[in-house]
């Protein structure tokens, strides 16, 4: 029989301590105390500084830059809690790094998203809580329960409040079109799609054309994450050529490369709206970038998991 799970405990590594603190503020509980650092030999060390025996433990850690360091912190923290006899361990991974490597699309390449799933399970995670996976099939890589939240309602509510007329939602590629359609339906707007071709493995893509009528409309481009910004910037250029009057951008994960904020600031976008699943330094947030918090969403999901309530009801009206 499973041990009786007692009090809720939340810990974090160095990936995104502010988000973890914001979640604890929402739940009105203190953030768990832990040491997480590197020795001089570059080995990661984690020590839990309070009792977690039979506790319900949640470890908040996006797998973002530096990806491998943050992943190792998460794995070691899970192992530390497991060896401290935690009752249940939930890995809270707002951004699931390596999610783009979810299938063999070339000869002799790995499926790293599956490897990460195996590592989390082997470390001792009992379940995963995440936000907007790059590919839905990643849930099937796990043999433990997976709760995938979505930040779409947060983004949708933000743009609903603007009361923009004549809006068209634009999926920046065909792969994201299903989620973009959900956004379009909730905003009562038509859907258009950018057809593009990716060039090699170097994060560059070539925009081909716009599928759908966007002339005279305010365009809202949608993607799950932004890296270099090239895809959405090229999409904005193509939309302007098709006669849109204004262009907004939204995405869940701001996985910005070093040059992305500057490129976005010089782009045709009026505003780039993202969430805080990935931490942004203050210097990365320029006048065009708006960050919305997922802390209440994560906090409510954690509360529901802890109490044995439905997580899916968060997204039912």
C-alpha positions in Angstrom: 0.0 0.0 0.0 1.1 3.6 -0.6 2.0 5.5 2.5 -0.4 8.2 3.7 0.6 11.5 2.2 0.8 14.3 4.7 1.7 18.0 4.3 2.5 19.8 1.1 6.1 20.9 0.5 7.4 22.8 -2.5 11.1 23.0 -3.4 13.0 24.5 -6.3 16.5 24.6 -7.9 18.2 27.5 -9.5 16.2 27.5 -12.7 13.3 29.7 -11.7 13.2 30.5 -8.0 10.9 33.5 -8.5 8.2 31.4 -10.1 8.4 28.9 -7.2 8.1 31.7 -4.7 5.1 33.1 -6.6 3.4 29.7 -6.5 4.0 29.5 -2.7 2.7 33.0 -2.3 -0.5 31.9 -4.1 -0.8 28.9 -1.9 0.1 30.9 1.2 2.8 28.4 2.3 6.6 28.9 2.7 9.0 27.8 0.0 10.9 24.6 1.1 14.5 25.1 2.2 17.2 23.4 0.2 20.8 23.8 -0.8 21.4 23.5 -4.5 24.9 24.4 -5.8 28.0 23.1 -7.7 31.2 21.9 -6.2 34.5 23.1 -7.6 34.7 19.9 -9.7 31.4 21.0 -11.5 29.3 18.3 -9.7 25.8 19.4 -8.7 24.8 18.9 -5.1 21.4 19.1 -3.5 20.5 18.9 0.2 17.0 19.1 1.5 17.1 21.2 4.7 13.7 20.1 6.3 11.8 17.0 7.0 9.9 15.5 4.0 9.2 12.0 5.3 5.8 11.0 4.1 5.2 14.5 2.7 3.7 15.4 -0.6 6.6 17.0 -2.4 6.5 19.2 -5.5 9.8 20.3 -7.1 9.4 23.3 -9.5 12.1 23.4 -12.1 11.8 24.3 -15.8 14.3 22.6 -18.0 15.6 25.8 -19.5 19.0 27.5 -20.1 21.4 26.2 -18.9 19.4 23.1 -19.9 21.7 20.3 -18.7 22.5 22.0 -15.4 18.9 22.5 -14.6 17.9 19.0 -15.7 20.6 17.5 -13.4 19.4 19.7 -10.5 15.9 18.4 -10.9 17.0 14.8 -11.1 19.2 15.1 -8.1 16.6 16.9 -6.1 14.1 14.1 -6.9 16.6 11.5 -5.8 17.3 13.5 -2.6 13.6 13.6 -1.7 13.1 10.0 -2.6 16.0 8.9 -0.3 14.5 11.2 2.4 11.3 9.1 2.3 9.0 11.6 0.7 5.5 10.2 0.4 5.0 11.4 -3.2 7.2 13.4 -5.5 5.8 15.5 -8.4 8.2 17.1 -10.9 6.7 20.4 -11.8 8.3 21.3 -15.1 6.7 24.4 -16.6 9.0 24.2 -19.6 9.9 20.7 -20.8 13.4 21.0 -22.4 14.3 18.7 -25.2 10.6 18.6 -26.1 11.4 19.4 -29.8 13.3 16.1 -30.1 10.2 14.0 -29.9 10.6 11.7 -32.9 13.1 10.3 -35.3 12.8 12.7 -38.2 16.3 11.9 -39.5 18.5 8.8 -39.6 20.5 7.9 -36.5 19.1 10.7 -34.2 17.8 10.3 -30.6 14.4 10.8 -29.2 15.7 12.9 -26.3 12.2 13.9 -25.1 11.7 10.2 -24.3 15.1 9.9 -22.7 14.3 12.8 -20.3 11.0 11.1 -19.4 12.9 7.9 -18.5 15.5 9.9 -16.5 12.7 11.6 -14.4 11.0 8.3 -13.8 14.3 6.5 -12.9 15.2 9.4 -10.5 12.0 8.7 -8.5 9.3 11.1 -9.8 5.8 9.8 -9.1 4.1 12.2 -11.5 4.8 15.1 -13.9 3.1 18.5 -14.0 3.9 20.6 -17.0 2.6 23.4 -19.3 2.0 23.3 -23.1 4.3 20.5 -24.3 5.7 21.0 -27.7 4.2 17.7 -28.8 1.2 15.9 -27.2 2.8 12.4 -27.6 5.4 13.3 -25.0 2.8 12.4 -22.4 2.9 8.9 -23.7 6.7 8.7 -23.0 5.9 8.4 -19.3 4.7 5.4 -17.3 3.7 7.8 -14.5 0.7 10.2 -14.4 1.2 13.4 -16.4 -0.9 16.5 -16.0 -0.4 18.9 -18.9 -1.7 22.4 -18.2 -2.2 25.0 -20.8 -1.5 28.8 -20.7 -4.0 29.4 -23.5 -6.7 30.8 -21.2 -4.2 33.3 -19.7 -3.2 34.5 -23.2 -6.8 34.5 -24.5 -8.1 36.5 -21.6 -5.3 39.1 -22.1 -6.3 39.7 -25.7 -10.1 39.5 -25.0 -9.6 42.5 -22.6 -8.1 44.5 -25.5 -11.4 44.2 -27.4 -9.7 44.3 -30.8 -12.1 44.2 -33.7 -11.3 42.4 -37.0 -8.7 40.1 -35.5 -7.2 37.1 -37.2 -5.3 34.4 -35.3 -2.3 33.1 -37.3 -0.6 29.8 -36.6 3.1 30.3 -37.5 3.3 26.8 -38.8 1.0 23.9 -39.6 2.1 21.9 -36.6 0.7 24.4 -34.1 -2.6 25.0 -36.1 -4.8 22.9 -33.8 -3.9 25.0 -30.7 -4.1 28.2 -32.8 -7.7 27.1 -33.9 -8.6 26.9 -30.2 -7.3 30.4 -29.6 -9.2 31.7 -32.7 -12.5 30.1 -31.6 -12.2 31.6 -28.1 -11.5 35.0 -29.6 -14.2 34.6 -32.2 -11.7 35.3 -34.9 -10.8 33.5 -38.2 -7.7 31.3 -38.5 -4.8 31.7 -40.9 -1.7 29.6 -41.2 1.9 30.4 -42.2 3.3 27.7 -44.4 7.1 27.5 -43.9 10.0 25.2 -44.6 12.7 24.6 -42.0 16.3 24.7 -43.2 18.6 22.1 -41.7 19.2 21.9 -38.0 20.3 25.4 -37.3 17.1 27.0 -36.0 16.4 28.8 -39.3 13.2 28.6 -41.2 12.0 30.0 -44.5 8.5 31.5 -44.7 6.6 30.5 -47.8 3.1 32.0 -47.8 0.0 32.8 -45.8 -3.0 30.5 -46.0 -6.1 32.5 -45.3 -7.4 36.0 -45.8 -5.8 38.5 -43.4 -6.0 41.7 -45.5 -7.3 44.7 -43.4 -7.2 42.7 -40.1 -5.2 42.9 -36.9 -3.1 39.7 -36.8 -2.2 37.7 -33.7 0.5 35.2 -34.4 0.6 32.2 -32.1 3.3 29.6 -31.3 4.1 27.4 -28.3 7.6 28.9 -27.9 10.0 31.6 -29.2 13.7 30.9 -29.5 15.6 33.1 -31.9 12.4 35.0 -32.9 13.1 34.3 -36.6 10.0 32.3 -37.2 7.5 34.8 -35.8 9.4 37.8 -37.2 9.3 36.3 -40.7 5.6 35.6 -40.1 5.0 39.2 -39.2 6.8 40.4 -42.3 4.7 38.0 -44.5 1.5 39.2 -42.8 2.3 42.9 -43.4 2.9 42.1 -47.1 -0.6 40.5 -47.1 -2.1 43.8 -45.9 -2.7 43.4 -42.1 -3.0 46.7 -40.2 -1.3 45.6 -37.0 0.5 42.5 -35.7 0.6 41.1 -32.2 2.4 38.0 -31.1 1.8 35.5 -28.3 3.5 32.3 -27.1 3.7 30.3 -23.9 7.4 29.8 -23.5 9.9 32.7 -24.0 13.0 30.5 -24.7 14.8 33.5 -25.9 18.3 33.2 -27.5 20.7 36.0 -26.7 19.7 38.1 -29.6 16.0 37.4 -29.6 14.8 40.3 -27.4 16.6 42.9 -29.6 15.3 41.4 -32.8 11.7 41.3 -31.4 12.1 45.0 -30.3 13.0 46.0 -33.9 10.2 43.8 -35.4 6.8 44.8 -36.8 5.1 43.5 -33.7 3.2 46.0 -31.6 3.4 43.6 -28.6 4.9 40.2 -27.8 3.0 38.5 -25.0 4.6 35.5 -23.2 4.3 33.7 -19.9 6.9 33.2 -17.1 7.3 29.4 -17.6 10.9 30.4 -18.4 12.7 33.1 -16.5 13.5 36.4 -18.3 16.2 38.7 -17.1 15.1 42.3 -16.6 17.3 43.4 -19.5 15.5 40.9 -21.8 12.1 42.6 -21.2 11.9 45.5 -23.5 9.0 47.8 -24.3 7.4 45.3 -26.7 7.5 42.2 -24.4 4.7 41.6 -21.9 5.1 38.7 -19.4 2.0 37.1 -17.8 2.3 34.8 -14.8 1.4 31.1 -14.7 2.0 31.0 -10.9 -1.8 31.0 -10.1 -2.3 28.2 -12.7 0.5 26.1 -11.3 -0.5 26.8 -7.7 -4.2 25.8 -8.3 -3.1 22.6 -10.1 -0.7 21.7 -7.2 -3.4 22.3 -4.7 -5.8 20.1 -6.6 -3.3 17.3 -7.0 -2.5 17.5 -3.3 -6.1 17.3 -2.4 -7.0 14.6 -4.9 -9.3 16.9 -6.9 -9.7 17.1 -10.7 -7.1 19.1 -12.6 -9.1 19.0 -15.8 -11.9 21.0 -14.2 -9.5 24.0 -14.3 -10.2 24.3 -18.0 -13.9 23.5 -18.2 -16.4 26.3 -18.1 
